[in-house]
């Protein structure tokens, strides 16, 4: 499973999308002559795809394992295994540079309705349920007031080297978001039957909700792989937004193809910082 991820990480390009915030806030009417904003009382309408794509893109980082390298780690594995001190330096440079973490509900409100975010927003996400995400990443994030998003595979809960249900519950109780990364990491483009969708999306979503007592409305595609037809299936099952890796967003479904960048184990803190700016500010 992991070797496949590594392969993908290597082939994925960091080609990106232009960003320009239109500042449109549906539900509000601006009177340009008087420079006043008049609130109407209608229901909020999700912005159209072009408006969402035109908003300034929020950097979303994706981490997997946070531990020191050992002799068994291949060259490619070291992209997704980030040594502990390096990970700490990644967080520090972002905190020192004035970045604030945001969570999926905030990102959704911003993308869908134009609701403003804190200054210098970014999101930090973790995939695959590794226990160092609880033991190392969470205490480090707390130092800076950061909160994160944990995309978990429910099959791995309570297994050695993975997080327990109690740890997941604690992360949720302490303000992080627990979200779905399927049952056992099967890739979405291969789901063909109702049973596939139940096993990989419906049941894991329900299980997360039972553990945390909160809705689990966000999803990360295993390996970042998705297909257009699957988006309707995700919507039908109550998934509000979904995350890919650093490939292109879908022009018609930007909320179901939110981009993330792998925080590589090879990057120094300034390297990560530069790469993040470049990835999320490129003009197409
Ligand atoms: Zn994964």
Boltz pocket constraint, residues with backbone or C-beta under 6 A from the ligand:
constraints:
  - pocket:
      binder: B
      contacts: [[A, 5], [A, 127], [A, 128], [A, 181], [A, 185], [A, 221], [A, 222], [A, 223]]
      max_distance: 6.0
